[in-house]
Amino acid sequence: MPTDHLMKALDKHRIGRLVSINISNGGVPKRRVNGAQVSRLGLEGDRQTDIKHHSGPERAVCVYSLERIRSLQAEGHPIDVGTVGENVTVEGIDWDLAVPGARVRLGDEVVIEIASFTDPCKTIKGSFIDGKFVRIAQKLYPGWSRVYARVLEEGEIHFGDTVEVIPAPD
């Protein structure tokens, strides 16, 4: 049986905060907003230029880690929040828990389930040294990908909301 100390340590890596909500009229970069309504098809006010590859209920919300963005910046990449098309930027969670099947609570109302890792495309090449957008390809760099999620519970999210990862079942 885990001790209280161990449980608190585990919670520390499952609970973080929503540091940016990002939308655009299509393409990147996505701009920050203070809050958004989240429906089964994504964030209100957000549009995609390529709806074949970047929309629908299985790709309703794109999520990325602020810690990964900062690490990429430390490597010299000109990436920033929203420049790789994520709708939600989170911090404080163990990004290795962000895998297909894991559920994530955003704020008090919204629950998403990670459906897949995203395949990076050339539209985000400006965020990488020499345009090497494959730097965040899951197949080449496991743990560095953004993730797509389906929306299980709709509602509103706001800047600063708590984010909680509910790990995927074994």
Backbone hydrogen bonds, N-H to C=O, Kabsch-Sander energy under -0.5 kcal/mol:
donor,donor_aa,acceptor,acceptor_aa,energy
7,M,3,T,-2.5
8,K,4,D,-2.4
9,A,5,H,-1.9
10,L,6,L,-2.4
11,D,7,M,-2.6
12,K,8,K,-1.9
13,H,9,A,-0.8
13,H,10,L,-0.8
14,R,10,L,-0.6
14,R,11,D,-1.2
15,I,11,D,-1.7
16,G,163,V,-3.1
17,R,91,E,-2.6
18,L,161,D,-3.0
19,V,17,R,-0.7
19,V,89,T,-2.2
20,S,89,T,-1.5
21,I,33,V,-0.7
22,N,87,N,-3.3
23,I,31,R,-2.5
30,K,82,G,-2.4
31,R,23,I,-3.0
33,V,21,I,-2.3
36,A,157,I,-2.1
38,V,155,G,-3.7
39,S,37,Q,-0.5
39,S,42,G,-3.0
42,G,39,S,-1.9
44,E,37,Q,-2.8
46,D,43,L,-2.0
47,R,24,S,-2.5
51,I,49,T,-0.8
53,H,50,D,-0.6
54,H,50,D,-1.7
59,R,56,G,-1.4
60,A,57,P,-0.7
60,A,149,A,-0.8
61,V,149,A,-1.8
63,V,147,V,-2.8
64,Y,88,V,-2.3
66,L,90,V,-3.4
69,I,65,S,-2.0
70,R,66,L,-2.8
71,S,67,E,-2.2
72,L,68,R,-2.4
73,Q,69,I,-2.3
74,A,70,R,-2.2
75,E,71,S,-1.2
76,G,73,Q,-1.7
77,H,72,L,-2.0
79,I,127,S,-0.7
83,T,80,D,-2.0
85,G,82,G,-1.1
87,N,62,C,-2.1
88,V,62,C,-2.1
89,T,20,S,-2.8
90,V,64,Y,-2.5
90,V,88,V,-0.5
91,E,17,R,-2.2
94,D,13,H,-3.3
95,W,93,I,-0.9
97,L,94,D,-2.4
98,A,95,W,-1.6
99,V,97,L,-1.9
101,G,114,I,-2.9
102,A,99,V,-2.4
103,R,166,I,-2.4
104,V,112,I,-2.8
105,R,164,E,-2.8
106,L,104,V,-0.5
106,L,110,V,-2.8
107,G,105,R,-0.6
107,G,162,T,-3.1
109,E,106,L,-0.6
109,E,156,E,-0.5
110,V,106,L,-1.3
111,V,153,E,-1.5
112,I,104,V,-2.7
113,E,150,R,-2.5
114,I,102,A,-2.9
115,A,148,Y,-2.5
116,S,148,Y,-1.5
118,T,146,R,-2.1
124,I,121,C,-2.0
125,K,122,K,-1.8
127,S,124,I,-2.2
128,F,125,K,-1.8
131,G,128,F,-2.2
132,K,129,I,-2.0
133,F,131,G,-2.4
135,R,132,K,-1.6
136,I,133,F,-1.6
137,A,134,V,-2.2
138,Q,118,T,-0.5
138,Q,136,I,-0.5
140,L,137,A,-0.5
141,Y,137,A,-3.2
144,W,141,Y,-1.9
147,V,63,V,-2.3
148,Y,116,S,-3.0
149,A,61,V,-2.2
150,R,113,E,-2.5
152,L,111,V,-2.6
152,L,150,R,-0.6
153,E,111,V,-2.1
155,G,38,V,-1.9
157,I,36,A,-2.5
159,F,34,N,-2.9
160,G,18,L,-2.9
161,D,158,H,-2.1
163,V,16,G,-2.0
164,E,105,R,-2.2
165,V,14,R,-3.1
166,I,103,R,-4.1
